[in-house]
Amino acid sequence: MALRGRATPPSELGTLERGTRQRGQLRVRLMDIAWTALCTVLALWAVWSVFGVANGTSDWAYSAVAWVLLAITLSLRVATVRRRTRV
């Protein structure tokens, strides 16, 4: 945002054009946020379904599915982080 008569200071972020380092960092950051959101939702679903089973409802299948999906998601997340650090 330019003030009257003053030049805008240069941004330290640089441009987000294709092939730039900032664009790659942005993509990685968005993927981290998406993975975290998915793991959080699955963890909440798994815990909530365990409490449902403990209360006597017969939703044990939902609980099992939630825990399996959470385990798969966390495994994929760990594999993604390991692959990113090796490259």
NURO-46798 format. One line per field, with one value per residue: residue in three letters; x, y, z of N, C-alpha, C, CB in turn. Coordinates in steps of 0.05 Angstrom, whole numbers, plus 5000, padded with zeros to 4 digits. Glycine has a CB too. Example, Ala and Ser with C-alpha at 12.3 -4.5 7.8 and 13.67 -1.06 7.14 Angstrom:
# residues 2
r (ALA;SER) $
n.u (5264;5257) $
n.v (4886;4955) $
n.w (5156;5142) $
ca.u (5246;5273) $
ca.v (4910;4979) $
ca.w (5156;5143) $
c.u (5264;5258) $
c.v (4934;5001) $
c.w (5156;5157) $
cb.u (5226;5282) $
cb.v (4911;4988) $
cb.w (5181;5114) $
***
This chain:
# residues 87
r (MET;ALA;LEU;ARG;GLY;ARG;ALA;THR;PRO;PRO;SER;GLU;LEU;GLY;THR;LEU;GLU;ARG;GLY;THR;ARG;GLN;ARG;GLY;GLN;LEU;ARG;VAL;ARG;LEU;MET;ASP;ILE;ALA;TRP;THR;ALA;LEU;CYS;THR;VAL;LEU;ALA;LEU;TRP;ALA;VAL;TRP;SER;VAL;PHE;GLY;VAL;ALA;ASN;GLY;THR;SER;ASP;TRP;ALA;TYR;SER;ALA;VAL;ALA;TRP;VAL;LEU;LEU;ALA;ILE;THR;LEU;SER;LEU;ARG;VAL;ALA;THR;VAL;ARG;ARG;ARG;THR;ARG;VAL) $
n.u (5017;5015;5035;5018;5060;5102;5145;5129;5156;5202;5180;5196;5181;5179;5160;5103;5108;5107;5152;5185;5219;5188;5137;5138;5146;5098;5062;5078;5067;5011;4996;5014;4978;4930;4938;4943;4892;4860;4879;4864;4808;4796;4817;4785;4735;4746;4755;4706;4672;4689;4671;4617;4610;4624;4581;4541;4518;4512;4554;4604;4629;4636;4672;4717;4728;4741;4788;4822;4825;4849;4899;4920;4923;4959;5004;5014;5025;5072;5106;5106;5131;5182;5199;5201;5243;5286;5294) $
n.v (4977;5041;5101;5171;5202;5170;5114;5045;4999;4946;4879;4824;4774;4763;4745;4703;4669;4615;4562;4589;4594;4611;4598;4542;4535;4556;4518;4472;4490;4496;4443;4421;4445;4424;4368;4369;4387;4344;4301;4319;4321;4267;4245;4268;4246;4192;4189;4209;4169;4126;4141;4138;4083;4067;4087;4052;4048;4016;4027;4007;3993;4041;4065;4031;4039;4094;4094;4062;4093;4139;4117;4103;4153;4180;4149;4158;4212;4214;4187;4223;4268;4246;4234;4285;4308;4279;4293) $
n.w (5000;4980;5008;5007;4963;4978;4967;4961;5007;4990;4986;5029;5017;4963;4896;4879;4835;4787;4800;4835;4898;4941;4924;4926;4981;5000;4980;5009;5061;5059;5050;5098;5134;5115;5125;5181;5195;5175;5206;5257;5254;5244;5291;5330;5314;5323;5379;5397;5378;5408;5459;5448;5441;5492;5519;5508;5458;5395;5359;5345;5298;5270;5304;5298;5244;5245;5276;5244;5197;5219;5235;5184;5160;5194;5185;5131;5134;5164;5129;5086;5109;5120;5068;5046;5076;5059;5006) $
ca.u (5000;5032;5026;5020;5086;5123;5146;5124;5181;5202;5171;5216;5170;5183;5136;5094;5106;5114;5180;5200;5221;5165;5113;5141;5142;5070;5048;5084;5053;4983;4993;5016;4953;4910;4944;4936;4862;4849;4886;4848;4780;4795;4822;4760;4715;4754;4750;4677;4659;4695;4652;4591;4611;4624;4554;4523;4508;4525;4569;4632;4640;4645;4696;4738;4735;4755;4816;4838;4831;4869;4925;4929;4929;4984;5026;5020;5037;5100;5120;5109;5152;5208;5206;5208;5269;5307;5298) $
ca.v (5000;5065;5126;5194;5212;5151;5089;5021;4984;4920;4856;4804;4749;4759;4738;4676;4658;4587;4555;4603;4580;4618;4582;4515;4536;4560;4493;4455;4500;4490;4415;4416;4453;4404;4343;4373;4388;4317;4285;4329;4312;4238;4239;4275;4226;4167;4192;4212;4143;4109;4148;4127;4054;4064;4093;4030;4046;3994;4039;3998;3993;4069;4069;4016;4053;4119;4088;4053;4117;4155;4104;4105;4181;4187;4135;4173;4238;4209;4180;4248;4284;4233;4237;4313;4314;4266;4307) $
ca.w (5000;4978;5021;4989;4958;4987;4952;4978;5012;4977;5003;5033;5008;4935;4880;4880;4808;4785;4800;4856;4924;4958;4915;4937;5010;5004;4976;5031;5084;5056;5054;5127;5146;5108;5139;5209;5197;5171;5229;5279;5250;5248;5319;5344;5307;5336;5408;5401;5373;5431;5480;5440;5446;5521;5529;5503;5431;5380;5337;5347;5271;5265;5320;5285;5219;5252;5285;5221;5180;5233;5233;5157;5155;5208;5172;5106;5142;5172;5104;5071;5122;5115;5040;5042;5088;5044;4980) $
c.u (5018;5019;5030;5049;5109;5122;5140;5150;5180;5194;5193;5207;5177;5157;5129;5090;5115;5144;5197;5199;5197;5140;5114;5136;5112;5055;5053;5069;5023;4978;4996;4990;4931;4913;4936;4906;4850;4855;4869;4820;4778;4800;4797;4738;4721;4747;4720;4663;4665;4676;4624;4589;4609;4596;4533;4511;4524;4540;4599;4645;4651;4671;4720;4747;4750;4783;4833;4845;4851;4897;4937;4938;4955;5008;5034;5033;5066;5117;5125;5131;5179;5217;5215;5235;5292;5314;5312) $
c.v (5025;5088;5149;5203;5193;5125;5066;5006;4956;4898;4836;4777;4743;4752;4709;4664;4629;4583;4570;4588;4586;4603;4554;4515;4540;4534;4473;4464;4493;4460;4408;4423;4433;4378;4346;4374;4360;4300;4293;4319;4282;4231;4246;4255;4200;4168;4194;4185;4124;4115;4138;4097;4050;4070;4072;4029;4026;4005;4031;3998;4021;4075;4056;4030;4079;4114;4078;4076;4135;4143;4106;4134;4189;4173;4149;4200;4235;4203;4205;4265;4272;4237;4266;4320;4301;4280;4332) $
c.w (5000;4992;5002;4987;4967;4971;4972;4982;4999;4997;5005;5022;4979;4921;4884;4853;4808;4785;4821;4882;4942;4950;4926;4967;5016;5001;4999;5056;5083;5060;5084;5142;5140;5123;5169;5213;5194;5195;5254;5277;5255;5277;5336;5339;5322;5366;5413;5397;5396;5454;5474;5446;5477;5533;5522;5475;5416;5356;5337;5319;5263;5280;5307;5260;5224;5260;5262;5203;5193;5231;5205;5151;5169;5195;5146;5113;5149;5147;5087;5083;5118;5087;5034;5053;5073;5018;4983) $
cb.u (4981;5037;5041;5003;5090;5120;5173;5103;5186;5230;5145;5223;5141;5204;5140;5068;5124;5102;5192;5188;5247;5160;5112;5169;5158;5059;5058;5114;5057;4973;5015;5039;4944;4910;4973;4948;4851;4862;4916;4849;4770;4816;4846;4750;4715;4783;4764;4666;4667;4725;4652;4586;4636;4645;4545;4502;4509;4505;4567;4634;4619;4623;4692;4730;4710;4740;4816;4822;4805;4861;4923;4907;4907;4981;5018;4994;5021;5102;5105;5082;5146;5206;5183;5187;5269;5299;5273) $
cb.v (5000;5071;5131;5217;5238;5146;5085;5003;4981;4914;4844;4802;4748;4737;4745;4675;4674;4574;4560;4631;4588;4648;4582;4504;4559;4581;4480;4455;4530;4499;4399;4433;4481;4399;4336;4399;4407;4305;4287;4359;4319;4224;4255;4303;4221;4160;4217;4232;4132;4112;4178;4132;4041;4082;4120;4030;4074;3973;4070;3971;3983;4089;4059;3988;4059;4133;4068;4031;4132;4159;4075;4097;4199;4179;4106;4177;4250;4185;4159;4263;4287;4203;4229;4331;4306;4237;4311) $
cb.w (5024;4948;5048;4999;4971;5018;4938;4964;5043;4965;4991;5063;5012;4930;4850;4896;4788;4760;4774;4860;4938;4955;4884;4931;5022;4985;4950;5037;5087;5029;5038;5139;5137;5077;5137;5218;5176;5146;5236;5280;5221;5231;5330;5336;5277;5331;5419;5381;5346;5439;5484;5411;5434;5533;5518;5522;5417;5371;5339;5360;5250;5272;5349;5279;5202;5274;5307;5205;5174;5263;5241;5137;5165;5237;5165;5090;5166;5192;5088;5070;5152;5122;5021;5055;5117;5037;4966) $
***
